[in-house]
Every structure is written in structure tokens, then in C-alpha cells.
Amino acid sequence: MTGTLVLVLSLSLLIGLSLGLLGGGGSILTVPILVYVAGFGAKEAIASSLFVVGVTSAVSVIGHARNGRVRWKTGLIFGAAGMAGAFGGGLLGSRIPSVVLMIAFALMMIATSIAMLRGRRNVDPDKAYSDLPLLRILADGAVVGLVTGLVGAGGGFLVVPALALLGGMPMALAVGTSLVVIAMKSFAGLAGYLTTVQIDWSMTLAVTALAIIGSLIGARLVGRIPEAALRKAFGWFVLAMGGFVLVQEILGM
């Protein structure tokens, strides 16, 4: 058990590093770590991951905000819509069979990895932030929130491109602002799950603490590691993990 605990906590640093460096990827790592290493059930792992990522994102926002990389108005609007969708997703997910959730999670991992490998569109840094398509942001926020609340993943790597394209944000601002959105909808999704799911708080809090340390390290490394190379390397890793989870769940049916 001690060896398993050490491995889980060591891997938890990667959760924070991903959030700190890329503004996403936390749940993509957290759920497999908790299911296949810590031995959590699928629903417990998803609920726990929402807490871990929510807290870690909230802490990570501080550093980005100090450096002027957070657009609060856009983040709060998107996040509010995301919270409604995430709470509904959490309620729904807690009532869906675990194998269905894990297969959906694996498919989300594969879709996320493809999006990462394809890269992000560049956005005109001079585009005004005042002309935000409010209804579109609310609709996209609700959909992204629903997906996040349902399977505990897909947050950052859906939010960052949406903010960049809808809000006209340069990527650095989109990453910082996405953390506000991720924190808000993670807590809403967690609230939905906690209506029927109980989680191991001691393990969850330990993973959260290590993830926060990783996020602080990641925030310091922003700009020092080429983002494109990092994103592609992580994309291939997520693709492999998604394939592994999919095979495991199909074989176990």
C-alpha cells in the first residue's frame, strides 16, 4: 500500500504540471491515476478528480492573475454557464453505469489528444474583448460544463480554444482565464456527484496537495518550455492513455 501511495502522489505532480503549463489536462490524468493506480471506482475517481482539479485550478489562477493573464469578465460569464451544465452532468453521471462513463472518458481522452496534436488556431492579439458573443459563450459554456460534469474531463482543452476563438484572446490570456472557468465548473460538477457518491477524502486531499505543488512549478516554467513541443508530447501520451483505458473497459465488459 505504501508503494502504491508513493506512486499515486508522485504522479499527482504531473496533474498540477499539466494545469500550470497548459491550462488543462488535469482530469485527463487524475481519473486514470485514481482508477488504475489508487484503485478507486469510476464514479468515485471522477468525483475526486473534479475536486482535485477545481482546487488546483483555483490556486493556479493566482499566479496568472498577478501577471495579468486573466480576463475576469469573460471567465466568470463562461464559468457561470459551465457551472449549470456541470452540475447537471454530475447529477446525470452519478446515475450512469461505471463502464459507460469510463468508455466515454476514454473517447474524450482520444478526442482531446487529437485536438492537441492538431494544434491551436492563432488569434489576432489586437482583437477587442468588448464585442463578446454573449449567447454563444453561454451556450458553449453550458455544453463544456455538461461534458466536464459527466465524465470529469474535457475542461481545459475545450475551454482554452473556446476562449481564444470566441473571446479573441491571445493564448496566454486564454490559458489563465480557462483556470477560472475550470475551477467554477469543477466544483459544480462535484456537487452533482456528491448527491449520490462518497469519496476518500484523505487520498483526495493528498493528491490535491501534490497537484498544487506541481501547478506552481508549472506556472514558473511557462515560457521556458516550447508550448508546441510540450503540447504534442502530452497529446501523444493522452492518446496512448485513452487507447489503454478504452481497451481495458471493453475487455472488462
C-alpha positions as CSV (number, residue, x, y, z in Angstrom):
1,M,0.0,0.0,0.0
2,T,2.9,2.3,0.8
3,G,4.4,1.8,-2.6
4,T,1.0,2.5,-4.3
5,L,0.6,5.7,-2.2
6,V,4.0,7.0,-3.2
7,L,3.3,6.2,-6.9
8,V,-0.1,8.0,-6.7
9,L,1.4,11.0,-5.0
10,S,4.3,11.2,-7.4
11,L,2.0,11.0,-10.4
12,S,-0.1,13.7,-8.8
13,L,2.7,16.2,-9.5
14,L,2.0,15.7,-13.3
15,I,-1.6,16.7,-12.8
16,G,-0.5,20.1,-11.5
17,L,2.3,20.5,-14.0
18,S,-0.2,20.0,-16.8
19,L,-2.6,22.6,-15.4
20,G,0.1,25.1,-14.7
21,L,1.8,24.7,-18.1
22,L,-1.2,24.1,-20.5
23,G,-4.3,25.3,-18.6
24,G,-5.8,21.8,-18.9
25,G,-5.2,18.1,-18.8
26,G,-5.7,17.7,-15.1
27,S,-8.7,15.4,-15.2
28,I,-7.3,13.5,-18.2
29,L,-4.5,12.4,-15.8
30,T,-6.4,12.3,-12.5
31,V,-9.1,9.8,-13.4
32,P,-6.8,7.1,-14.8
33,I,-4.4,7.6,-11.8
34,L,-7.2,7.2,-9.3
35,V,-8.8,4.2,-11.1
36,Y,-5.8,2.1,-12.2
37,V,-3.2,3.1,-9.6
38,A,-5.2,4.1,-6.5
39,G,-8.0,1.5,-7.1
40,F,-10.9,4.0,-6.9
41,G,-14.2,3.1,-8.6
42,A,-15.0,5.1,-11.7
43,K,-17.6,7.4,-10.2
44,E,-15.5,8.0,-7.1
45,A,-12.5,8.8,-9.3
46,I,-14.5,11.2,-11.4
47,A,-15.9,13.0,-8.4
48,S,-12.5,13.1,-6.7
49,S,-10.8,14.4,-9.9
50,L,-13.3,17.3,-10.0
51,F,-12.2,18.3,-6.5
52,V,-8.5,18.0,-7.3
53,V,-8.7,19.9,-10.5
54,G,-11.1,22.5,-9.1
55,V,-8.8,23.4,-6.1
56,T,-5.6,23.2,-8.2
57,S,-7.0,25.5,-10.9
58,A,-8.2,28.0,-8.3
59,V,-4.7,28.1,-6.8
60,S,-3.1,28.4,-10.2
61,V,-5.3,31.3,-11.1
62,I,-3.5,33.5,-8.5
63,G,-0.1,33.4,-10.3
64,H,-1.7,34.0,-13.7
65,A,-3.8,36.9,-12.3
66,R,-0.7,38.6,-10.8
67,N,0.9,38.5,-14.3
68,G,-2.2,40.0,-15.9
69,R,-3.2,36.8,-17.7
70,V,-6.8,36.5,-16.6
71,R,-9.8,38.2,-18.2
72,W,-12.3,38.0,-15.3
73,K,-15.4,39.1,-17.1
74,T,-15.2,36.5,-19.8
75,G,-14.1,33.8,-17.4
76,L,-16.9,34.4,-15.0
77,I,-19.6,34.5,-17.7
78,F,-18.3,31.3,-19.3
79,G,-17.8,29.8,-15.9
80,A,-21.3,30.6,-14.7
81,A,-22.8,28.8,-17.8
82,G,-20.3,26.0,-17.3
83,M,-21.4,25.5,-13.6
84,A,-25.1,24.9,-14.7
85,G,-24.0,22.4,-17.3
86,A,-21.5,20.7,-14.9
87,F,-24.0,20.3,-12.1
88,G,-26.4,18.7,-14.5
89,G,-23.6,16.5,-15.8
90,G,-22.6,15.5,-12.3
91,L,-26.2,14.5,-11.4
92,L,-26.5,12.5,-14.6
93,G,-23.1,10.9,-14.4
94,S,-23.7,9.6,-10.9
95,R,-26.6,7.5,-12.2
96,I,-24.9,6.1,-15.4
97,P,-23.1,2.7,-15.2
98,S,-19.4,3.0,-14.5
99,V,-18.3,1.2,-17.6
100,V,-20.3,3.6,-19.8
101,L,-18.6,6.5,-18.0
102,M,-15.1,5.1,-18.4
103,I,-15.7,4.4,-22.1
104,A,-17.0,8.0,-22.6
105,F,-14.0,9.2,-20.7
106,A,-11.6,7.2,-22.9
107,L,-13.3,8.7,-26.0
108,M,-12.9,12.2,-24.5
109,M,-9.2,11.5,-24.0
110,I,-8.7,10.4,-27.6
111,A,-10.6,13.4,-28.9
112,T,-8.6,15.7,-26.6
113,S,-5.3,14.2,-27.8
114,I,-6.3,14.7,-31.5
115,A,-7.1,18.4,-30.8
116,M,-3.8,18.8,-29.0
117,L,-1.8,17.2,-31.9
118,R,-3.6,19.4,-34.5
119,G,-2.6,22.5,-32.6
120,R,-4.5,25.7,-31.8
121,R,-5.5,28.5,-34.1
122,N,-3.7,31.7,-33.7
123,V,-5.8,34.6,-32.7
124,D,-5.3,38.3,-33.5
125,P,-3.9,39.8,-30.3
126,D,-5.4,43.2,-31.2
127,K,-9.0,41.8,-31.4
128,A,-11.2,43.7,-29.0
129,Y,-12.6,41.9,-25.9
130,S,-15.7,44.1,-25.7
131,D,-17.5,42.5,-28.6
132,L,-18.1,39.1,-27.0
133,P,-20.8,36.9,-28.4
134,L,-22.6,36.5,-25.1
135,L,-25.2,34.0,-26.2
136,R,-22.6,31.8,-27.9
137,I,-20.3,31.9,-24.8
138,L,-23.2,30.9,-22.6
139,A,-24.2,28.1,-24.9
140,D,-20.6,26.8,-25.3
141,G,-20.0,27.2,-21.6
142,A,-23.1,25.1,-20.7
143,V,-22.1,22.3,-23.2
144,V,-18.5,22.2,-22.0
145,G,-19.7,22.2,-18.4
146,L,-22.1,19.3,-19.1
147,V,-19.2,17.2,-20.6
148,T,-16.9,18.0,-17.7
149,G,-19.5,17.2,-15.1
150,L,-20.5,14.0,-16.8
151,V,-17.1,12.4,-17.2
152,G,-14.8,14.6,-15.2
153,A,-12.7,15.6,-18.2
154,G,-12.5,17.8,-21.2
155,G,-12.4,21.0,-19.3
156,G,-9.2,22.9,-20.2
157,F,-8.7,21.6,-23.6
158,L,-12.2,22.6,-24.6
159,V,-12.2,25.9,-22.7
160,V,-8.9,27.3,-23.9
161,P,-9.7,27.1,-27.6
162,A,-13.3,28.3,-27.0
163,L,-12.0,31.4,-25.1
164,A,-9.3,32.0,-27.8
165,L,-11.8,31.8,-30.7
166,L,-14.9,33.3,-29.1
167,G,-13.3,35.9,-26.9
168,G,-10.5,36.8,-29.3
169,M,-7.8,36.1,-26.6
170,P,-4.1,35.6,-27.2
171,M,-3.2,32.1,-25.9
172,A,-1.5,33.2,-22.7
173,L,-4.7,35.0,-21.6
174,A,-6.9,32.1,-22.7
175,V,-4.9,29.7,-20.5
176,G,-5.1,31.9,-17.5
177,T,-8.8,32.6,-17.9
178,S,-9.6,29.0,-18.5
179,L,-8.4,28.2,-15.0
180,V,-11.2,30.4,-13.6
181,V,-13.7,28.5,-15.7
182,I,-12.3,25.1,-14.8
183,A,-12.4,25.8,-11.1
184,M,-16.0,27.0,-11.2
185,K,-17.4,24.1,-13.2
186,S,-15.4,21.5,-11.4
187,F,-16.9,22.4,-8.1
188,A,-20.4,22.5,-9.7
189,G,-19.8,19.0,-11.2
190,L,-18.6,17.8,-7.8
191,A,-21.7,19.0,-6.1
192,G,-23.8,17.0,-8.6
193,Y,-21.8,13.8,-7.9
194,L,-21.8,14.2,-4.2
195,T,-25.6,13.8,-4.1
196,T,-25.0,10.0,-4.6
197,V,-21.3,9.3,-4.5
198,Q,-18.9,9.2,-1.5
199,I,-15.2,9.8,-2.0
200,D,-12.0,9.0,0.0
201,W,-11.2,12.5,1.3
202,S,-7.8,11.6,2.8
203,M,-6.4,10.3,-0.5
204,T,-8.2,13.1,-2.5
205,L,-6.7,15.8,-0.3
206,A,-3.2,14.3,-0.5
207,V,-3.4,14.1,-4.3
208,T,-4.7,17.7,-4.3
209,A,-1.8,19.0,-2.3
210,L,0.8,17.4,-4.6
211,A,-1.1,18.7,-7.7
212,I,-1.0,22.2,-6.3
213,I,2.8,21.9,-5.9
214,G,3.0,20.7,-9.5
215,S,0.9,23.6,-10.7
216,L,3.1,26.1,-9.0
217,I,6.1,24.5,-10.6
218,G,4.3,24.5,-14.0
219,A,3.4,28.2,-13.7
220,R,7.1,29.0,-13.2
221,L,8.0,27.0,-16.3
222,V,5.5,28.8,-18.6
223,G,7.6,30.4,-21.4
224,R,10.7,28.4,-20.7
225,I,9.5,25.3,-22.4
226,P,8.2,25.5,-26.1
227,E,4.5,25.2,-25.8
228,A,4.0,23.5,-29.2
229,A,6.5,20.7,-28.4
230,L,5.1,20.2,-24.9
231,R,1.6,20.1,-26.2
232,K,2.4,17.5,-28.9
233,A,4.3,15.3,-26.4
234,F,1.4,15.4,-24.0
235,G,-1.0,14.8,-26.8
236,W,0.7,11.5,-27.8
237,F,0.7,10.5,-24.1
238,V,-3.0,11.2,-23.7
239,L,-3.8,9.3,-27.0
240,A,-1.9,6.2,-25.6
241,M,-3.7,6.5,-22.3
242,G,-7.1,6.9,-23.9
243,G,-6.5,3.8,-26.0
244,F,-5.4,1.9,-22.9
245,V,-8.5,2.9,-20.9
246,L,-10.8,2.0,-23.9
247,V,-9.2,-1.4,-24.3
248,Q,-9.4,-2.1,-20.5
249,E,-13.0,-1.2,-20.3
250,I,-14.1,-3.1,-23.4
251,L,-12.2,-6.2,-22.3
252,G,-13.7,-6.0,-18.9
253,M,-17.3,-5.8,-20.2
